[in-house]
Amino acid sequence: MAIRSADGAFVVGMRPRGARSTAPRHRWLQIVLSADGNRAIAIQGPREPRLSPTPRHPHPANAPCRRPRTLSLPVRSGRSTSLPPVPLDDLVHRYRAPAADPAGVLVLFHGRGVDESDLFPLVDLLDPERRLAAFTPRAPLTPPGHTGNHWYVVRRIGSPEPETFGTTYEALGSWLEDVSAATGVPAERTVLGGFSQGGVMSYALGLGTGRPRPAAILALSALVPKVEGWELDLSDRAGLPVYHAHGTADPIISVEFAREAKALLDGRVDLTYREHPGGHTIDPRAFDEMRELVQGSLPAPD
C-alpha cells in the first residue's frame, strides 16, 4: 500500500512494494465559469501526476508511505488531533481539511472519464468557510476500450451493467464507512454529490435499500439508476434535501431522465429541481443554491 499527501490532499492507493504504477496518465477537466455567468466551460488541463516509486529524497508533502496513517484534522484549540487509524485504501482520493472540528462531510463523485481532481474546485465553492471535511474519490474502473475512470460500465443510458455497478456500489459503501470512522462524522451529516455517473452513484448510495440516510444529495446531469440488484427505498427519506440540475440540451443523459427522477422523488423528498438551457455540464448559476442547501442541511455553526 502507498499513501501520499500532495497539494493538501490525502491520497491513498494500492500497489505492490516497489512497483511502478501502471495506471494511464489521463487528462483532467477543470471547470471554469464564463464571463457572462451563463454556462460552465470544461477546459482540458495538464496531466495529473501519476504515482511513482518512492523517490531517493522524497519531499514530506508527497512521499509515499508503506503503512496506513491516521487522518489528522485541526481542532478549535489550534492543536492537531490524530484520529484512529483507518486506511481509506480502497480508493484514491483527494481530501480538503476543515478549518476546525468538521460539522459534516462532503463527498463529490466525478463523471466518467476524468478523476478525483475534476470536481475538487467545487469544494471551496460549496463550503467556503471550510466547515466540512471534503473528499473527492477516483472511480475504480477503466473498462476495456475506454479511457479514464468509470464508476460502472454503461449497458445503456439509465441502466448500468449490474456486475460493475454492484461491485462499485459495495466498495463505495465500505469506503464511506471508513470516511465516517476517520472523521468521526456519521452518515446523517454526510452530503453526497456528483456529476453524471457520479450523480448516479450519489442517488444510489443515498436512496438505496439498507443505506443510511445522508445529510443531502446533489445530482448534476444525472439520473436515478435502474439496475438489477439495487432497489430504491424512500420510506425514511421524507424531508431529505435533494438538488437535481440538468441541461435541457444534454446529449449524453437526456433531460427526460431528469424529469423521470423529478416525478419519482417530488413530494417524497425535499426536492429542488432545476433545468438550464445547456448540455452535459454544470450550470454555474446553481452554485449559490447548492451552497445554501449544503450548509442548511448541517448543524448551524456555534
Sequence and secondary structure as in RCSB ss.txt:
>XXXX:A:sequence
MAIRSADGAFVVGMRPRGARSTAPRHRWLQIVLSADGNRAIAIQGPREPRLSPTPRHPHPANAPCRRPRTLSLPV
RSGRSTSLPPVPLDDLVHRYRAPAADPAGVLVLFHGRGVDESDLFPLVDLLDPERRLAAFTPRAPLTPPGHTGNH
WYVVRRIGSPEPETFGTTYEALGSWLEDVSAATGVPAERTVLGGFSQGGVMSYALGLGTGRPRPAAILALSALVP
KVEGWELDLSDRAGLPVYHAHGTADPIISVEFAREAKALLDGRVDLTYREHPGGHTIDPRAFDEMRELVQGSLPA
PD
>XXXX:A:secstr
 EEEEETTEEEEE   TT        EEEEEEE TTSS EEEEEEEE     S  SS  TTT  BSS    EEE 
TTS EEE      TTS EEEE  SSS SEEEEEE  TTB TTSSHHHHHHH TT  EEEEEE   B  TT  SBB
SS EEETTEE HHHHHHHHHHHHHHHHHHHHHHT  GGGEEEEEETHHHHHHHHHHHBTT    SEEEEES    
  TT  B  TT TT EEEEEEETT SSS HHHHHHHHHHHBTTBEEEEEEES SSS  GGGHHHHHHHHHHTS  
  
